[in-house]
Amino acid sequence: MRTTSGSKEQVADGKEVIDIMSRNWNDVYNNLSSLTQEDRDKIALKIKIIDEILDARQGKGLTQTELETITGVKHSFIVQ
């Protein structure tokens, strides 16, 4: 059974579930107690790589579609 309280829900065992639709990524990430430090490190590395790719693409003035053409990576993957 769930009951809603603000931006969190209470489940039958008393644990709070974060309503991710009303939170930003950092709030959600910081409240995922099931993540190990290794998980957090992997996520941080992936975010850093994505940021560097995005900065490089934008720095070259390329659209996502142009990046697809150059790299052969599907547009649907690039936008994720």
Backbone torsions as a table, in degrees:
resi	resn	phi	psi	omega
1	MET	NA	135.4	179.8
2	ARG	-117.5	141.8	171.0
3	THR	-128.7	142.1	-176.6
4	THR	-95.7	136.7	176.9
5	SER	-140.0	101.6	-178.4
6	GLY	66.1	-125.3	-178.6
7	SER	-100.7	13.2	178.6
8	LYS	-126.0	158.9	176.5
9	GLU	-118.9	146.5	173.7
10	GLN	-99.5	132.8	174.6
11	VAL	-102.9	169.9	-172.2
12	ALA	-53.8	-35.4	-177.8
13	ASP	-83.6	3.1	176.3
14	GLY	92.7	-8.2	179.4
15	LYS	-73.4	146.6	177.7
16	GLU	-91.7	139.3	176.3
17	VAL	-111.8	128.5	-178.4
18	ILE	-77.7	131.5	174.3
19	ASP	-81.9	98.0	-173.0
20	ILE	-69.2	-16.8	179.6
21	MET	-70.1	-22.6	-178.5
22	SER	-109.5	14.6	-178.4
23	ARG	-120.5	158.6	172.0
24	ASN	-92.1	170.5	-174.7
25	TRP	-57.5	-43.2	-177.5
26	ASN	-62.1	-39.7	177.5
27	ASP	-61.3	-46.2	-179.3
28	VAL	-64.8	-49.8	-177.8
29	TYR	-57.9	-45.2	-177.8
30	ASN	-69.6	-17.4	-178.7
31	ASN	-105.7	10.7	176.3
32	LEU	-88.8	86.4	-174.5
33	SER	-66.7	-17.8	-178.9
34	SER	-78.8	-10.3	179.6
35	LEU	-77.0	132.2	173.7
36	THR	-82.7	169.5	176.6
37	GLN	-62.8	-35.9	177.6
38	GLU	-62.9	-42.3	176.4
39	ASP	-59.7	-45.9	-179.3
40	ARG	-62.7	-39.5	178.6
41	ASP	-64.9	-40.6	178.5
42	LYS	-64.5	-43.0	178.7
43	ILE	-63.1	-43.8	179.8
44	ALA	-61.3	-40.3	178.9
45	LEU	-65.5	-43.8	179.0
46	LYS	-61.9	-41.8	178.9
47	ILE	-63.1	-41.1	179.3
48	LYS	-63.3	-43.4	179.5
49	ILE	-63.8	-45.4	179.3
50	ILE	-60.4	-43.5	178.7
51	ASP	-60.7	-40.9	-179.7
52	GLU	-67.6	-39.8	177.0
53	ILE	-64.4	-44.3	179.5
54	LEU	-61.5	-46.3	179.2
55	ASP	-61.1	-41.7	-179.6
56	ALA	-66.1	-43.0	179.4
57	ARG	-61.7	-48.6	-179.4
58	GLN	-66.7	-36.6	178.0
59	GLY	-62.4	-31.8	177.7
60	LYS	-86.8	-4.7	179.8
61	GLY	73.3	25.1	-178.2
62	LEU	-90.6	143.7	171.2
63	THR	-84.5	169.2	176.5
64	GLN	-63.4	-37.0	179.3
65	THR	-65.9	-41.5	177.2
66	GLU	-64.4	-38.2	177.8
67	LEU	-64.1	-37.8	176.8
68	GLU	-59.8	-46.2	-179.0
69	THR	-62.2	-43.9	-177.1
70	ILE	-69.4	-42.3	-172.6
71	THR	-94.4	-23.6	-174.6
72	GLY	82.5	2.3	177.7
73	VAL	-83.5	131.5	-177.4
74	LYS	-58.9	142.3	-179.9
75	HIS	-57.1	-38.9	-178.5
76	SER	-62.6	-29.6	176.8
77	PHE	-77.9	-38.0	-179.2
78	ILE	-63.2	-40.9	-176.3
79	VAL	-72.8	-14.6	178.6
80	GLN	-78.0	NA	NA
